Amino acid sequence: MKKKILIVDDDKTTLQYLELLFVTSYGYSVNVVNSGEEALKSIETELPDLVFLDIMMPKLSGYEVCCELRENPKTRNLPIVLYTSNKIGPDEITKGIEIGADDFLTKPFNVTELQIILERLLSRHSDKLGYNPLTKLPGNFYIERELTNRIDMKGSFALCYLDINDFRIYNNLYGYKKGDEVLLFISNILKMAINEMGNPDDFIGHFGGDDFILITTTDKLNSISKYITKEFDESIVEHYDEVDVTRGFMIARDFDDKLKEYPFMTISIGILTNEKQPFPQLPLIIEKLTELKSKAKKDSNKTNGSYTAKY
């Protein structure tokens, strides 16, 4: 099956050139739109395999589109390549990478190099769709299939969307190897929670990064969520060095390059059940879970501990 690429550019000539190149030379299936707003609408209707996104567009810029896609769990791991015709400096490139772009290119493109970059990103994305290579948990493809099956069965169940607060700060400060250890730590907690107090057919998935999903029955929900937050809060300190443990917080540079104190990581859990009303369509489920997770994150910051928010 051909890979689907969404090309976003407000310049008609560029769109025509890229569409011809991607279809004729690279063999991709292509959809083209001329604005950031149309890009988001298109992705909501049909999820592409990669987004090729111009930065300089009126109203909604490429940066803003990239940010919105990274905020949505459904598109959080979608490969995004930003590009521009303008000469850009290191600050612009850094900004693009910080907001989640997978690569940053300038026109005119080297046709051979561009194809290599696209193939590399598409290959990496295909791996993510199956099982996460680090945690070995089901990825986006299996998560979506599981959710669809559960909804079709019309049984009572609960969705838990889990996110680690301040994981990005920890990852930048301690390095990716230590960050991976934390991801394995939380995935093991989820597995233990299911093994000790869950059901045989409960489900754990890994969206990517520090985002996980757990599906269980409503009668097991409270005990499982309490177990997860308790185990995480009690054991996360083991992943910090002696200096940070002694002072009780991390010190890292913020976006303005100023030193700032950051609390130890906590976990936020957004919980959605169909006890009171049926689940909406899949995109709305993800949207509601994201909203609940954000509420849990805010409450977690107030209490300085892991927190859950339920609807």
Backbone bond lengths (Angstrom), bond angles and torsions (degrees), N, CA, C in turn:
res aa  C-N    CA-C-N  psi(-1)  N-CA   C-N-CA  omega(-1)  CA-C   N-CA-C  phi
1 M - - - 1.460 - - 1.533 109.65 -
2 K 1.343 116.26 135.70 1.455 120.60 -179.12 1.531 111.11 -68.86
3 K 1.326 115.99 141.70 1.454 120.96 175.34 1.528 109.62 -72.65
4 K 1.338 115.39 140.70 1.462 121.04 -177.83 1.530 110.20 -99.23
5 I 1.327 116.38 123.55 1.460 122.05 -179.93 1.523 109.00 -114.54
6 L 1.327 116.59 130.92 1.461 121.51 172.91 1.525 108.01 -99.68
7 I 1.334 116.90 120.02 1.463 122.40 178.35 1.520 108.20 -104.51
8 V 1.337 115.64 128.77 1.469 121.10 -176.09 1.522 109.11 -123.69
9 D 1.339 116.66 114.79 1.466 121.22 -179.82 1.520 108.15 -159.56
10 D 1.329 116.55 139.70 1.460 119.55 180.00 1.530 112.13 -86.18
11 D 1.332 117.34 -2.59 1.460 121.51 179.39 1.533 109.72 -97.30
12 K 1.323 116.33 117.97 1.463 121.81 -174.64 1.524 111.98 -62.52
13 T 1.341 116.66 -40.52 1.464 120.59 -178.83 1.528 111.30 -63.32
14 T 1.341 115.84 -42.94 1.468 120.42 178.97 1.523 110.86 -63.44
15 L 1.330 116.51 -42.95 1.466 120.48 178.79 1.527 111.30 -59.01
16 Q 1.336 116.01 -44.32 1.462 120.13 -178.88 1.526 111.01 -64.62
17 Y 1.340 116.13 -41.82 1.468 120.52 179.79 1.531 111.00 -63.91
18 L 1.340 116.21 -48.09 1.463 120.43 -177.71 1.525 111.66 -66.15
19 E 1.319 116.41 -39.71 1.467 119.40 178.82 1.527 110.56 -61.14
20 L 1.332 116.54 -44.74 1.467 120.73 179.20 1.527 110.93 -63.75
21 L 1.335 116.52 -43.24 1.466 121.45 -179.62 1.523 111.34 -63.72
22 F 1.338 116.05 -48.41 1.464 120.55 -175.25 1.530 112.03 -67.72
23 V 1.331 116.63 -36.29 1.467 120.36 -177.76 1.526 111.25 -81.19
24 T 1.328 116.40 -50.04 1.466 121.15 -173.41 1.523 112.89 -77.13
25 S 1.339 116.89 -46.73 1.468 120.51 -174.68 1.522 113.20 -88.43
26 Y 1.348 116.54 -37.40 1.465 119.88 -174.60 1.526 113.36 -98.29
27 G 1.324 116.96 -20.40 1.459 119.97 178.18 1.517 114.98 79.04
28 Y 1.343 117.28 25.64 1.455 120.70 179.70 1.522 110.90 -91.94
29 S 1.314 115.47 161.45 1.458 122.51 167.24 1.525 106.82 -92.13
30 V 1.320 117.42 131.86 1.464 120.34 -169.10 1.522 112.02 -126.45
31 N 1.330 114.92 140.44 1.456 122.08 168.66 1.520 106.92 -123.29
32 V 1.328 118.02 134.41 1.462 120.74 -178.17 1.525 109.97 -120.15
33 V 1.334 116.15 138.23 1.467 122.43 174.90 1.520 107.95 -136.18
34 N 1.341 116.35 157.96 1.466 119.10 -172.42 1.524 114.33 -111.25
35 S 1.338 118.03 16.65 1.468 119.54 177.89 1.524 110.35 -156.94
36 G 1.325 115.07 160.29 1.456 120.24 177.05 1.510 112.16 -63.98
37 E 1.332 115.88 -37.77 1.465 120.11 179.66 1.531 111.19 -63.50
38 E 1.328 115.91 -43.65 1.464 120.06 179.08 1.524 111.22 -66.68
39 A 1.322 116.06 -32.00 1.469 119.97 178.17 1.522 110.75 -62.34
40 L 1.333 116.73 -47.17 1.463 120.69 -179.07 1.529 111.17 -64.40
41 K 1.340 116.72 -38.93 1.465 120.25 177.34 1.530 110.85 -64.33
42 S 1.319 115.47 -43.16 1.462 120.52 -179.00 1.521 111.35 -62.86
43 I 1.336 116.49 -42.78 1.464 121.18 -178.61 1.524 111.00 -67.37
44 E 1.331 116.48 -33.72 1.462 120.15 177.87 1.526 110.74 -64.97
45 T 1.333 115.63 -34.47 1.464 120.89 -179.50 1.522 112.49 -80.31
46 E 1.328 115.72 -43.85 1.471 120.82 -177.63 1.520 109.15 -143.91
47 L 1.314 116.64 118.17 1.460 121.34 -177.40 1.529 110.24 -77.94
48 P 1.343 117.87 119.53 1.466 119.86 178.04 1.526 111.00 -80.15
49 D 1.319 115.89 174.68 1.466 120.51 175.62 1.521 111.64 -88.28
50 L 1.343 116.69 -20.66 1.467 121.45 179.50 1.516 108.89 -160.43
51 V 1.334 116.43 147.58 1.467 122.23 176.86 1.523 108.61 -114.09
52 F 1.328 115.63 125.45 1.471 122.72 177.81 1.519 106.44 -107.98
53 L 1.330 116.58 107.99 1.464 121.46 -158.03 1.529 113.12 -124.97
54 D 1.324 115.98 118.55 1.467 121.33 174.90 1.527 109.76 -71.63
55 I 1.326 116.43 142.66 1.465 120.28 -178.60 1.520 111.51 -79.86
56 M 1.337 115.77 -49.71 1.460 120.95 -171.37 1.520 111.13 -85.70
57 M 1.333 115.22 95.58 1.456 121.13 176.16 1.522 108.81 -136.97
58 P 1.338 118.12 148.63 1.463 119.99 178.23 1.523 111.70 -67.25
59 K 1.313 115.75 159.00 1.473 123.81 179.97 1.529 110.74 63.49
60 L 1.331 117.41 -88.53 1.465 121.09 -176.81 1.532 109.10 -101.26
61 S 1.332 116.30 111.60 1.467 120.31 -177.83 1.528 110.96 -76.68
62 G 1.330 115.32 168.47 1.458 119.99 176.47 1.513 112.12 -60.95
63 Y 1.344 116.49 -36.65 1.463 120.66 176.90 1.531 110.51 -59.07
64 E 1.336 115.53 -45.23 1.470 120.31 -176.88 1.530 111.53 -67.84
65 V 1.331 116.06 -39.23 1.466 119.69 177.02 1.521 110.20 -62.87
66 C 1.331 115.93 -43.72 1.468 120.96 179.00 1.527 110.61 -59.30
67 C 1.331 116.60 -44.48 1.471 120.75 179.39 1.522 111.29 -60.28
68 E 1.335 116.42 -45.27 1.468 119.91 -179.12 1.529 111.41 -63.27
69 L 1.310 116.70 -39.72 1.465 120.05 179.50 1.519 111.34 -66.76
70 R 1.320 116.99 -35.37 1.463 120.32 -179.91 1.527 112.15 -75.85
71 E 1.325 117.76 -19.81 1.463 121.35 177.86 1.523 112.03 -80.19
72 N 1.317 116.71 -20.71 1.469 121.87 -177.06 1.528 109.46 -94.60
73 P 1.347 118.45 119.63 1.469 120.13 -179.59 1.527 113.64 -55.65
74 K 1.319 116.39 -30.14 1.461 119.70 -179.01 1.526 111.70 -66.19
75 T 1.338 116.78 -30.77 1.471 120.72 -176.78 1.525 112.37 -117.36
76 R 1.319 116.54 8.31 1.472 120.05 -173.94 1.521 112.57 -60.10
77 N 1.324 117.37 -33.35 1.465 120.51 -177.51 1.527 113.08 -102.57
78 L 1.323 116.48 8.91 1.458 121.15 179.81 1.531 110.01 -67.04
79 P 1.336 119.28 127.22 1.471 120.20 178.62 1.525 111.40 -61.32
80 I 1.324 116.08 131.05 1.461 122.09 -179.71 1.523 109.07 -129.21
81 V 1.333 115.97 124.80 1.463 121.50 174.40 1.523 107.74 -112.46
82 L 1.332 116.70 118.84 1.457 121.93 175.18 1.525 109.05 -90.74
83 Y 1.325 116.22 145.99 1.466 118.79 176.18 1.528 109.74 -148.96
84 T 1.331 115.72 162.47 1.457 121.33 179.27 1.517 109.39 -155.38
85 S 1.322 115.96 155.93 1.464 120.41 176.62 1.518 110.77 -90.09
86 N 1.316 117.07 -12.57 1.459 120.84 -178.24 1.518 111.11 -83.95
87 K 1.326 115.66 153.56 1.457 120.17 173.97 1.519 107.70 -72.24
88 I 1.299 117.05 125.39 1.460 120.58 -175.73 1.516 110.69 -116.37
89 G 1.320 115.33 153.26 1.447 121.58 179.05 1.512 111.30 -100.39
90 P 1.328 116.69 178.86 1.470 120.99 -178.66 1.525 113.19 -62.51
91 D 1.340 117.66 -29.20 1.466 120.04 -179.52 1.523 111.30 -64.85
92 E 1.348 116.13 -41.38 1.462 119.70 179.77 1.528 111.22 -67.12
93 I 1.338 115.15 -39.92 1.464 119.22 178.62 1.525 110.03 -64.49
94 T 1.344 115.37 -44.54 1.467 120.19 178.89 1.520 110.74 -59.60
95 K 1.335 116.08 -42.81 1.466 120.08 179.17 1.527 110.51 -60.23
96 G 1.326 116.51 -44.58 1.457 120.18 -179.34 1.516 112.59 -61.65
97 I 1.328 116.15 -42.37 1.465 120.30 -179.93 1.524 110.58 -69.39
98 E 1.339 116.80 -39.07 1.470 120.87 -178.95 1.522 111.94 -63.28
99 I 1.330 117.37 -35.99 1.467 119.10 -178.52 1.527 111.80 -84.18
100 G 1.340 116.82 -1.92 1.457 118.17 171.34 1.511 117.76 115.42
101 A 1.345 118.43 5.03 1.466 119.57 177.49 1.528 109.85 -66.90
102 D 1.318 116.21 143.43 1.466 120.73 179.24 1.522 112.24 -84.01
103 D 1.333 116.55 -25.18 1.463 120.44 176.68 1.522 108.95 -158.28
104 F 1.338 115.15 163.36 1.462 121.51 -174.82 1.525 107.36 -139.08
105 L 1.343 117.49 118.18 1.461 121.84 -174.31 1.522 111.31 -123.71
106 T 1.339 115.55 158.98 1.463 120.77 174.85 1.524 109.35 -124.29
107 K 1.317 114.84 146.51 1.463 120.61 174.95 1.531 109.38 -82.01
108 P 1.333 118.15 149.51 1.476 128.08 1.27 1.527 111.69 -76.14
109 F 1.331 116.62 146.52 1.452 121.55 -177.62 1.531 111.21 -83.27
110 N 1.324 115.06 144.47 1.460 120.76 166.35 1.526 106.09 -83.29
111 V 1.322 116.32 113.86 1.464 121.60 -170.77 1.528 112.39 -58.49
112 T 1.327 116.73 -41.45 1.471 120.42 -179.14 1.520 111.17 -69.49
113 E 1.337 116.70 -46.59 1.464 120.72 -179.76 1.521 111.07 -63.22
114 L 1.333 116.59 -38.59 1.461 120.74 180.00 1.524 110.49 -61.47
115 Q 1.314 117.37 -43.39 1.467 120.06 179.69 1.527 111.13 -64.11
116 I 1.327 116.94 -39.07 1.469 120.77 178.80 1.522 110.43 -62.19
117 I 1.344 116.28 -43.87 1.466 121.27 179.73 1.524 110.63 -62.14
118 L 1.328 116.49 -46.26 1.464 120.68 -178.53 1.527 111.27 -64.08
119 E 1.327 116.92 -43.39 1.466 120.42 -179.62 1.524 111.28 -64.39
120 R 1.331 116.42 -38.12 1.471 120.32 179.05 1.521 110.49 -63.69
121 L 1.328 116.89 -45.59 1.464 120.80 -178.98 1.528 111.36 -67.66
122 L 1.313 116.90 -40.17 1.465 120.35 179.60 1.523 111.29 -66.14
123 S 1.326 116.30 -38.30 1.463 120.42 178.37 1.519 110.92 -65.33
124 R 1.339 115.78 -43.38 1.467 120.16 178.81 1.526 110.39 -63.65
125 H 1.328 116.51 -40.17 1.463 120.72 -179.36 1.523 111.05 -65.67
126 S 1.329 117.63 -38.37 1.465 121.24 178.92 1.519 110.76 -61.34
127 D 1.333 116.28 -38.05 1.463 120.08 177.58 1.520 110.98 -63.56
128 K 1.341 115.90 -39.64 1.465 120.19 -178.31 1.524 111.83 -66.79
129 L 1.331 115.98 -30.37 1.463 119.00 -176.37 1.516 112.41 -66.68
130 G 1.335 116.91 -27.08 1.451 120.05 -179.83 1.510 110.64 -83.27
131 Y 1.314 116.24 -102.38 1.459 121.66 178.41 1.521 109.18 -114.41
132 N 1.320 116.11 139.49 1.454 119.77 -179.96 1.526 109.60 -61.11
133 P 1.328 118.02 127.31 1.469 119.78 -175.75 1.521 113.75 -65.17
134 L 1.331 117.92 -24.55 1.466 120.58 -179.74 1.524 111.33 -85.86
135 T 1.332 116.97 -57.44 1.467 120.97 -174.19 1.524 112.86 -86.48
136 K 1.342 115.75 -15.46 1.475 121.61 -177.57 1.527 112.08 63.80
137 L 1.330 116.63 20.39 1.465 121.33 176.64 1.523 109.71 -90.26
138 P 1.342 117.95 155.78 1.457 120.70 177.65 1.526 111.42 -57.27
139 G 1.340 115.94 140.22 1.456 121.60 179.49 1.514 112.51 -96.15
140 N 1.346 115.26 -159.93 1.463 121.18 -170.70 1.528 114.15 -58.04
141 F 1.315 116.79 -41.91 1.466 119.76 -178.15 1.522 111.16 -59.51
142 Y 1.331 116.35 -48.33 1.465 120.66 -177.71 1.531 111.72 -73.28
143 I 1.328 116.34 -31.08 1.467 119.36 176.62 1.523 110.11 -63.06
144 E 1.327 115.76 -48.57 1.464 119.68 -179.24 1.527 110.77 -63.24
145 R 1.315 116.84 -40.17 1.468 120.14 179.11 1.522 111.21 -64.78
146 E 1.340 116.82 -40.99 1.466 120.73 179.23 1.524 110.99 -64.02
147 L 1.333 116.59 -44.61 1.467 120.62 179.05 1.527 110.79 -61.21
148 T 1.320 116.03 -44.94 1.465 120.29 -179.78 1.528 110.91 -61.35
149 N 1.319 116.62 -43.70 1.472 120.59 179.68 1.524 111.64 -63.43
150 R 1.332 116.59 -42.58 1.470 120.00 -179.14 1.523 110.97 -64.66
151 I 1.320 116.04 -41.48 1.468 119.84 179.81 1.528 110.10 -64.45
152 D 1.323 116.43 -42.72 1.470 120.72 -179.68 1.529 112.03 -63.59
153 M 1.336 116.62 -31.90 1.471 121.11 -179.46 1.527 112.13 -73.82
154 K 1.346 116.35 -17.96 1.469 123.09 175.89 1.527 113.59 60.00
155 G 1.316 116.70 28.05 1.461 120.30 175.51 1.518 111.13 -89.28
156 S 1.323 116.09 171.95 1.464 121.32 178.56 1.528 109.18 -87.94
157 F 1.329 116.23 126.75 1.459 119.44 177.51 1.526 110.49 -156.39
158 A 1.319 115.48 170.09 1.466 121.83 -176.70 1.522 109.97 -126.73
159 L 1.337 115.38 140.83 1.460 122.27 176.93 1.522 109.20 -108.85
160 C 1.312 116.38 131.33 1.466 121.71 177.07 1.523 108.63 -119.58
161 Y 1.328 116.02 118.48 1.463 121.16 178.09 1.524 107.63 -104.31
162 L 1.334 116.97 117.76 1.461 122.05 -172.14 1.525 111.05 -111.66
163 D 1.326 114.73 139.76 1.458 121.66 -178.17 1.527 108.64 -144.28
164 I 1.338 117.19 139.41 1.464 121.37 -178.94 1.522 109.61 -93.15
165 N 1.317 116.54 119.60 1.458 121.45 179.02 1.525 110.56 -72.60
166 D 1.332 115.74 135.78 1.473 123.53 178.46 1.527 113.03 64.32
167 F 1.332 116.76 22.44 1.466 118.99 176.95 1.527 111.24 -66.47
168 R 1.336 117.14 -38.41 1.466 120.48 -179.42 1.522 110.99 -60.58
169 I 1.347 116.18 -41.32 1.463 120.25 178.68 1.526 109.93 -62.50
170 Y 1.323 115.80 -46.81 1.471 120.77 179.54 1.528 110.47 -60.94
171 N 1.311 116.22 -44.75 1.461 121.36 -177.62 1.527 111.44 -61.21
172 N 1.333 116.11 -42.89 1.464 120.67 179.10 1.519 111.70 -68.05
173 L 1.329 116.30 -36.44 1.464 121.23 -175.41 1.526 112.11 -78.97
174 Y 1.319 116.61 -44.73 1.465 121.13 -174.44 1.534 113.65 -95.61
175 G 1.322 116.77 -16.60 1.459 120.12 179.78 1.519 112.85 99.66
176 Y 1.327 114.81 161.39 1.464 120.68 -173.70 1.527 113.12 -66.35
177 K 1.316 117.24 -32.67 1.462 119.26 -179.94 1.523 110.76 -62.69
178 K 1.337 116.62 -46.29 1.467 120.33 177.63 1.528 110.43 -66.97
179 G 1.329 116.42 -36.44 1.458 119.51 176.86 1.513 111.95 -61.55
180 D 1.328 116.17 -41.30 1.468 120.25 177.31 1.529 111.13 -62.47
181 E 1.326 115.98 -36.08 1.470 119.46 178.52 1.531 110.87 -63.32
182 V 1.330 116.74 -36.69 1.466 120.61 177.89 1.528 110.24 -67.53
183 L 1.328 117.21 -40.57 1.466 120.49 178.43 1.527 111.13 -63.72
184 L 1.319 116.81 -39.15 1.469 119.99 175.84 1.523 110.90 -67.51
185 F 1.329 115.57 -35.59 1.467 121.78 178.16 1.529 110.87 -60.76
186 I 1.331 117.41 -49.40 1.463 119.92 -178.68 1.528 110.75 -70.20
187 S 1.332 117.91 -35.53 1.469 118.61 178.41 1.526 110.98 -65.24
188 N 1.325 116.76 -35.11 1.474 120.19 176.91 1.525 111.67 -68.92
189 I 1.337 116.75 -36.67 1.468 120.01 176.11 1.528 109.96 -61.54
190 L 1.327 116.66 -43.80 1.467 120.39 179.80 1.530 110.80 -62.19
191 K 1.323 115.74 -42.75 1.468 119.28 178.99 1.527 111.48 -63.55
192 M 1.342 116.71 -42.15 1.467 120.10 179.24 1.519 111.18 -65.29
193 A 1.336 116.29 -38.53 1.464 120.07 179.24 1.523 110.83 -60.51
194 I 1.323 116.05 -43.66 1.467 120.40 179.13 1.524 111.12 -68.21
195 N 1.320 115.84 -43.08 1.468 119.65 -177.96 1.526 112.35 -64.00
196 E 1.335 116.23 -38.22 1.463 120.08 -173.83 1.522 113.71 -86.78
197 M 1.323 117.70 -31.63 1.470 118.14 -175.38 1.523 114.30 -141.17
198 G 1.311 117.58 10.34 1.452 120.20 -179.16 1.515 113.41 -99.37
199 N 1.332 115.49 -162.73 1.465 123.11 179.30 1.530 109.79 -109.36
200 P 1.322 117.42 157.92 1.470 120.08 -179.84 1.525 113.71 -58.77
201 D 1.346 117.23 -31.08 1.458 119.40 -176.89 1.526 113.06 -102.45
202 D 1.337 118.21 15.54 1.460 120.52 173.75 1.528 109.44 -63.66
203 F 1.323 115.63 156.04 1.470 120.67 -170.93 1.523 110.54 -128.66
204 I 1.340 115.70 138.66 1.463 121.95 173.35 1.521 107.76 -125.34
205 G 1.331 117.05 131.65 1.459 121.73 177.88 1.515 111.29 -131.52
206 H 1.316 115.56 159.79 1.469 121.64 -178.83 1.525 108.08 -125.41
207 F 1.358 116.03 106.44 1.459 120.36 178.75 1.523 111.52 -61.94
208 G 1.333 116.22 -30.69 1.454 122.11 -171.89 1.513 108.70 128.40
209 G 1.335 117.58 158.65 1.454 120.07 -177.92 1.513 110.45 59.23
210 D 1.336 116.39 -132.30 1.472 120.75 -179.54 1.519 112.07 -106.05
211 D 1.327 117.45 26.03 1.463 122.36 -178.57 1.526 111.00 -108.45
212 F 1.337 115.45 123.80 1.463 121.93 -178.26 1.523 109.67 -128.83
213 I 1.324 116.20 159.69 1.462 121.00 174.34 1.526 108.96 -131.96
214 L 1.316 115.15 142.77 1.463 121.48 177.37 1.521 107.85 -131.04
215 I 1.318 116.83 133.07 1.465 121.97 178.69 1.518 108.79 -118.54
216 T 1.328 116.19 126.26 1.456 121.23 -179.87 1.524 108.67 -144.81
217 T 1.320 116.96 -175.09 1.459 121.04 176.25 1.524 109.29 -91.77
218 T 1.318 116.14 157.27 1.463 120.11 -174.49 1.525 112.83 -64.42
219 D 1.330 117.59 -28.58 1.461 119.61 -179.07 1.532 112.23 -72.82
220 K 1.328 117.60 -19.51 1.464 121.62 179.80 1.528 112.10 -98.28
221 L 1.314 115.94 -8.13 1.459 121.61 -169.02 1.520 113.93 -58.35
222 N 1.327 117.01 -53.14 1.467 120.40 -174.65 1.523 112.38 -62.07
223 S 1.316 116.52 -45.45 1.464 119.32 -177.98 1.527 111.06 -66.10
224 I 1.322 117.11 -38.10 1.468 120.29 -179.78 1.525 111.14 -68.75
225 S 1.335 117.31 -46.13 1.470 119.98 -178.46 1.527 111.36 -65.59
226 K 1.333 117.45 -38.26 1.468 120.38 177.38 1.524 111.21 -65.81
227 Y 1.314 116.16 -39.69 1.465 120.74 178.52 1.530 110.22 -61.43
228 I 1.325 116.17 -45.42 1.467 120.75 -177.22 1.526 111.17 -62.49
229 T 1.333 117.13 -50.19 1.467 119.72 -177.86 1.524 111.52 -65.82
230 K 1.323 117.58 -38.60 1.465 121.31 -179.69 1.529 110.73 -65.20
231 E 1.326 116.68 -49.07 1.461 120.84 -179.11 1.526 111.39 -62.86
232 F 1.313 116.16 -40.33 1.467 119.85 -179.00 1.527 110.72 -65.64
233 D 1.334 116.78 -51.00 1.467 120.65 -177.11 1.526 112.17 -62.97
234 E 1.326 117.31 -35.76 1.462 120.42 -177.36 1.528 112.86 -76.15
235 S 1.324 117.60 -27.22 1.467 119.95 -171.47 1.522 115.11 -111.22
236 I 1.332 118.18 -12.78 1.466 119.47 -174.73 1.523 112.47 -63.62
237 V 1.325 117.25 -27.05 1.464 120.92 -179.35 1.530 111.23 -59.43
238 E 1.322 117.84 -25.34 1.465 121.69 -179.57 1.527 112.54 -65.82
239 H 1.320 116.83 -13.97 1.463 120.90 -178.37 1.529 112.71 -95.30
240 Y 1.331 116.98 4.72 1.467 121.46 178.50 1.523 110.29 -107.36
241 D 1.339 116.01 156.30 1.463 118.98 178.06 1.530 110.31 -80.00
242 E 1.312 115.49 171.49 1.465 121.32 -173.28 1.522 112.23 -62.38
243 V 1.331 116.62 -36.28 1.474 120.39 -179.14 1.523 110.63 -62.74
244 D 1.333 116.59 -48.70 1.465 120.30 -179.51 1.526 111.68 -67.22
245 V 1.326 116.74 -37.71 1.468 120.10 178.97 1.521 110.20 -62.83
246 T 1.319 117.04 -40.68 1.466 121.37 -178.74 1.521 111.98 -64.24
247 R 1.346 115.95 -43.85 1.470 117.84 -178.06 1.527 112.70 -87.57
248 G 1.329 117.82 -15.94 1.456 120.84 173.62 1.510 116.05 85.66
249 F 1.317 118.38 14.29 1.465 121.71 178.85 1.529 109.58 -164.87
250 M 1.336 115.16 167.41 1.464 121.57 175.54 1.522 109.21 -96.31
251 I 1.310 116.87 154.46 1.459 122.29 170.99 1.521 107.22 -122.55
252 A 1.332 116.05 120.90 1.464 120.77 -178.54 1.523 108.87 -145.85
253 R 1.311 116.20 164.53 1.464 121.02 179.07 1.523 110.21 -84.86
254 D 1.334 115.93 138.49 1.455 120.71 178.26 1.522 109.49 -88.55
255 F 1.345 117.08 -169.18 1.458 121.02 -177.44 1.521 112.33 -65.68
256 D 1.334 117.38 -22.70 1.465 121.69 177.61 1.522 112.13 -90.81
257 D 1.329 116.19 10.44 1.468 123.12 178.90 1.526 112.29 64.68
258 K 1.331 116.12 26.99 1.462 120.56 177.13 1.528 109.25 -104.76
259 L 1.333 116.38 143.03 1.458 120.34 178.59 1.525 110.25 -68.66
260 K 1.317 115.91 136.87 1.461 120.91 -176.22 1.522 109.51 -144.60
261 E 1.332 115.73 147.82 1.463 120.66 176.50 1.532 109.79 -85.12
262 Y 1.329 115.58 134.57 1.462 121.23 177.82 1.530 109.33 -126.17
263 P 1.328 117.81 135.79 1.476 120.14 179.82 1.520 111.07 -70.30
264 F 1.318 115.73 165.46 1.458 120.00 174.18 1.531 109.42 -63.76
265 M 1.299 115.55 154.72 1.459 120.85 -178.00 1.531 111.67 -61.57
266 T 1.311 115.01 142.45 1.463 122.73 172.00 1.526 107.13 -129.19
267 I 1.302 116.00 175.24 1.463 119.17 -179.39 1.526 110.25 -121.72
268 S 1.327 116.03 137.49 1.467 122.11 176.15 1.526 108.58 -109.86
269 I 1.323 115.99 137.56 1.467 120.53 179.73 1.525 109.13 -127.44
270 G 1.317 116.35 116.23 1.454 121.37 171.78 1.518 108.60 -92.45
271 I 1.332 117.30 126.98 1.469 121.28 -173.73 1.529 110.20 -119.13
272 L 1.312 115.56 129.58 1.459 122.01 179.37 1.524 108.77 -128.78
273 T 1.337 116.30 128.83 1.466 120.35 178.92 1.529 109.99 -126.71
274 N 1.324 115.70 165.10 1.467 120.06 175.08 1.525 111.04 -109.67
275 E 1.339 115.64 30.93 1.469 120.49 178.48 1.524 111.56 -65.13
276 K 1.344 116.63 -42.24 1.463 120.66 -174.02 1.521 113.06 -99.83
277 Q 1.331 116.60 -28.07 1.461 119.98 178.95 1.526 109.57 -152.94
278 P 1.334 117.28 155.37 1.471 120.15 -177.71 1.529 111.36 -63.57
279 F 1.323 115.41 154.99 1.458 119.40 174.64 1.522 109.73 -66.97
280 P 1.337 117.57 143.55 1.469 120.06 174.51 1.526 110.07 -76.27
281 Q 1.325 115.84 -172.43 1.457 119.77 176.26 1.524 110.34 -64.76
282 L 1.330 116.00 159.04 1.463 121.83 -171.91 1.530 114.06 -52.25
283 P 1.344 120.17 -48.26 1.469 118.88 -179.98 1.528 112.85 -59.17
284 L 1.341 116.85 -35.82 1.466 120.50 179.82 1.526 111.22 -73.01
285 I 1.328 117.12 -30.39 1.466 120.52 175.60 1.520 109.64 -62.06
286 I 1.335 116.47 -48.30 1.461 121.33 -179.96 1.520 110.51 -61.74
287 E 1.325 116.15 -40.97 1.466 120.77 179.58 1.527 111.11 -62.98
288 K 1.334 116.81 -44.03 1.464 120.85 -179.66 1.522 111.02 -67.83
289 L 1.329 117.29 -40.40 1.462 120.43 178.06 1.525 110.91 -62.35
290 T 1.325 116.64 -39.99 1.462 120.83 178.27 1.521 110.70 -62.92
291 E 1.325 115.82 -41.60 1.469 121.22 178.34 1.529 111.07 -62.48
292 L 1.331 116.69 -44.61 1.466 120.87 -179.94 1.523 111.41 -67.68
293 K 1.332 116.41 -37.46 1.463 119.81 178.10 1.526 110.39 -64.16
294 S 1.343 116.54 -38.92 1.465 120.47 178.33 1.520 111.05 -64.48
295 K 1.342 116.50 -38.64 1.464 120.14 176.98 1.524 110.21 -64.28
296 A 1.334 116.16 -43.48 1.464 119.90 178.48 1.521 110.82 -62.41
297 K 1.331 116.84 -36.61 1.464 121.25 179.58 1.526 110.59 -64.30
298 K 1.346 116.64 -42.81 1.465 120.06 178.24 1.521 111.14 -63.50
299 D 1.322 116.75 -44.05 1.467 120.52 179.38 1.523 110.97 -66.79
300 S 1.322 116.07 -32.96 1.461 120.37 177.59 1.518 110.35 -63.92
301 N 1.330 116.66 -39.49 1.463 120.46 178.52 1.523 111.56 -65.09
302 K 1.334 116.67 -32.03 1.468 120.62 179.70 1.526 111.48 -72.17
303 T 1.329 115.66 -38.33 1.467 119.56 -174.05 1.524 113.07 -95.11
304 N 1.350 116.12 -8.40 1.467 121.53 -177.78 1.530 111.43 59.27
305 G 1.313 116.03 36.33 1.459 121.20 178.40 1.511 109.61 -156.94
306 S 1.322 117.36 171.15 1.462 120.87 179.85 1.526 110.08 -65.80
307 Y 1.341 115.21 152.33 1.458 118.94 -171.82 1.528 109.86 -149.43
308 T 1.331 115.85 152.00 1.458 121.35 175.85 1.520 109.62 -121.51
309 A 1.330 115.88 148.49 1.459 121.76 173.98 1.515 107.43 -128.62
310 K 1.333 116.95 127.43 1.462 121.09 -173.44 1.512 110.46 -120.75
311 Y 1.342 114.36 144.84 1.465 120.56 174.23 1.522 108.27 -119.98
